[in-house]
Amino acid sequence: MSLILADGVGRHRVTRRRTSTKHLLSAEALTPDCVDEICELADNFEAGFAKANHPDGTAIALLFFQPSTRTRLGFEVATVALGCHAVGQADMTASRSNARSGETLEDCGAVISNLCDAIVLRHHDVGAAARIASRSSIPVINAGDGWNEHPTQALIDLHAIRRSLGSIKGRSIAFGGDPRGRTVRSLMYLMRYELPAEIVFCPPAHSPVPEDILNILRMSQIRYRVVGDITEALRQCDAIMMAPYDMSDIGETASSDYISPRVSPDSHIINAEKIHETASQSLIFHPLPRQDEINVDCDDLPNARYFEQVRLSKYIRMAVLNRALS
């Protein structure tokens, strides 16, 4: 955004940035260099080596049509840390961009892009971020679109695993819980560049690993296998990314009162007893929120990295926003 002094009568004319090419809609579009740059910038923000320099009044629109705690607050905190302003309604179900009022997501994107400098969107519909972006002249960041993707969470997860292990190359990385979640798909796209020795899935019986996720690994020639008990991952893997046993609510609207009927069986729960019995050195991650898949008695063990993962998320979101606004 730039301010231009106009004629000699004291008027001012504001010229806004147009036609953005810096949308972040899918982790599939991120190159290895881009991933490395984001993670490096996050490290520099954390260490205080990087400083943001955005114009006063830079506004980030947070459009959350689906409930969120960490992602919404994380982007708000990151926005403030960059010296920008977070704007948006606390409850987007009260907005006019809904079926009842008839405003399309495309029109919503066109409107918001004439008011703000970037958009962070979470929505229950697959493809919602791409629809907003199709009419937006400012960057759009996908903060989760239904079952599809959650690229910023995948960047956070990757960054946290890298920081803890030093390198993912040659390591065994496990994924526990429901593999249909959007973060898993986005993270598989990023794993293509990391050269893990193998990916180990421990999915629930009601939900096998989606074929498109397996195809990402096949095309990248990354070995994978499926186990039926998380104890195997505790014994054999360097890191475990957990998820709830059932994520069927991920495509629900904000007004939905859906509650999963499923409870995690013991075979899919990590607790301190299992960690001690297996003498496990596996580092445990989780994008959160957790249900019962990680017992709270793990929280103070050296294996637990999920709250550190949250701490690091601020800096990744700062890096993502800074990239979009630059």
N, C-alpha and C positions, 0 to 999 in steps of 0.2 A: 504494500500500500504506500503511495507517495502523495505528498501535499504539494500542489502547484499554485503559486501566486498568479492570479489572473490579471485582469485589466487594472487600471489605476484607480478604480473606485472602491477598492478595499475588499472586493469579493474573493473568495477562495474556491477553488475547484479541486475535488478529491478524485484522484485516478486510482481505481482499484485493480488489483491483479486479476487477470483473466486467463482462462484456458490452462488449467492445471494438468501437469503430467505426473504429479507426485501422489496419486492415490495409492493407498495400501489396502487392496481388496482381497488378495490371496497370497499366501506364503509361496505358492508355486512360482510367482513372478519375481521373487527375490533371488538375486544372484549371490554366489558365494562372497564376492567382494562387498556387496551391499550388506549382507549379514554381518560380516567382519567389521565394517565401518560403523554399523549401529551398535554393536557390542563394544567396540573400542570407544566410541563417543560416550556410551553409558558409563564405562570405567572412568573416563575423564570427567564427566559430570560428578560422579561419586567422589573422586579425589579432589575436586575443586579446580582442576586444570582447565576445564572448558567453561566459558561464560556465554550465555545467550545474549543476543543483541537484537531484539525485536521492537518495532515502533510502539510507542505508547498507544494503548487502546486496542492492541491486537486481541481479537476475540476468538475463542474456540467454542463452537457449538457442540454441546453434549446431548445427543438425541438418543435417549434410551427408551425404546418401546418395550423392553423386556427387563425384568428385575436384575439388579446388579449391585454388589457391594464393593468388591476389590477393584473391578475394572473402572467403575464410575468414579469412586473416590481416588483411585490411582491416577486417572487422567486429570482429575481436578487438582490433585497435589502437584502433578507434573506441570500442569499449566501455570499454576502459581509460581512454582520454582523457576520457570522460564520468564517470569515477569509479565505474563499474559493474563487474560481474564477468561474464566469459564462461564458460559452462559447456557441457558436452556431450562426447560420446565422440569420440575421434580417428578412429574408423572406425565409422560407423553401420551397416555391414554386419554388425557384431557385436551390434547391438541386437536386441530382440525384435520390433521393428516391421518384419517381413519376411514373405514368403510362407511360409517354412519354419515360423516360429513362429505365424503366423496373426494377429498383432495388426494391426489396420487403422490406416491413417493417421488416421482419425477418432478412434479411441481414443487414439492417440499424442498428438493435439492436446489431448484432454480431460485426459490425465494431466499433460503438461508444463505446461498452463495452471494447474494447481493447485500447481506447484512454482516457476515462474519468472514473470518480468514481461513478457517479449517472446520471440518465436521468430523466428529467421532460418533459412529452409529452402531447401536445394538438393536437387533430386530429379530422377531420370531420367524420371519419368512426367509427361506433360502433365496439368495440373489438380491436381497434388499439393498445391500451396500452398492452393488453394481448399478441398480436402478437409480439410486440417489446420485451416484457419480456420473451417470449418463447425461445429467442436466446441470451438473455443478461445475462452476468455473473455479472453484477452490478445492484443495485436497480433501479427499474423503478417506477416513481410516475405518476399516471394518473391525468393530469390537465384538463380533459374533453375529452371524446371520443364520439363524435356525440351526439345522444339522450340518451346515456347510463348512465354514471355516472360522478361525479365530487367530489370525496371523500374529497379532501383537502378543497374545498369551504364549504362542509357540516360541516367539523370540525370547520372551522372559524365561520360559522353561529351558530352552537351549542354553541361554546365557548362564543360568544357575547350574546346570549340569557341567558345562565347560569349566566354570569357576571352581567347582568342587572336585572334579576329576582331573583337571589340567588339560585333558584332551579326551574326546570321545572315540578317536581312532583306535580300533582294535579292542574296544570295550564291549561288554555285553549289557544291553539296556533293555529293561523289562517294562511292560505296560500292564498294570493291573486294573481290573474293573471294566466297565462298559466301554468297548473300543469304538462305539459309534460317535462319541463326542467330537465336536468340531475342532477342539484343540489337538486331538490325536491326528486327525487328517492334516492339519497345518504343520504339526511337528514332523510328520513323516516326510513332507516335502523338504523340510530343512535337513532332516537326517541324511538325505541323498548326498550331501556335501561332506558329511562328518566321518564317513567310512567306519561305522561300528562293525565289530566282528559279527554281531548278530542282534536281532530284535526278538525278544521273547514276549509273547502275549499270554495273559492269564484272564481270558474273558469269561463272563457268566454263561451258563448253559443256554439261557434264553436269547443270547445275542452273540453270534459268532463274529469274527473280525470281518468287516465289510470288504467285498472283493476289490473295490477300487483302491482301498488302502494297501491291500496285499499287492496289487498291480504296481503301485508306486515302488515298493521294495523290489519286486521282480525286475522291473525295468532298470532299477539302479543296481541290480545284482547284489543286493543286500540279503544275506541269509536270515530266515525267520523260522520260528517254531512256536507251537502252542502247547501250553502246559495247563493242567487242571487244578493245580494247587499253588498258591502264592509262596508256600514254603520252598518250593523248588527254585523260585527266583531269588529268595533270600539266601539260599545256599550257593547259587551259581552266578548271580549277576552283580555287576559293579554298581548299578543304579536302578531304581524302580520308580517309575512315574505312576502314581496311583490315581484312581478316579472312582466315583461312586459306582456301586454294583449295577445300578439301573439309572440311566439318564433320560428316561422317556419324557421328562418335562422340558427338555431343551428346546422343543419346537412349540411350546405352549405360549399363548399370549400373556401379557402382564396381568390380566384380570382372571386368569385361569386358577381354579382351586384344586388342580390335579395333584394328587399325592400318590407316589409309587406304592404299589401293593407289595413290593419285594423287599426283603431284608437280606443283607449279605450273609451267606453261609460261612461257617468257620474257615472253609478252604480258601476264602477270598479276603480274609481279614488279617492284617498285620498287627501284632501286639508285642509287648516287651518279652513275654515268655517265649514266643517263637524266635525272636531275635537272639535271645540268650541261648536257647537250645541248639540253634544252628550255628552259633558263634558268627553270626552274619556281619559282614563288613559292608553290606549293600547300603548305599546312601538313598534315603527315601525322600521323594518329592511329591508334590500334589498342587495342582493349580487352585484348589479349594473352590467352593466349600466342601468339606468332607461330611460324610454321614457316619457310618460305623466301620468303614473300611480300614481306618487307622485308629487304633485305640489311643486314648489320651495318655496312657502310660508310656507311650513312645516319645512323647514331646521333649523330654529332657535327655534323651539318649543321643550320643554323637551321630547316630545314623540319620536323625531327623533333620531335614534341610528345608522343609516347606515354609517355615516362617522367615527364614533367610531368603527364600525364593520371593516372598512378598516384599521384603525390604529392597531387594534388587530391582523389583518391578518398577519402582518410581523412576529409576535412572534409564531403564529401557524405554519407558513411555516418554521421558524427556527427550531422548535421542530420536524417537520416532516422530514426535511433534516437531522437533527442531528441523529434522530433515524435510518434513512436509512444508514448513514455513520458509525455508531457505530458498 
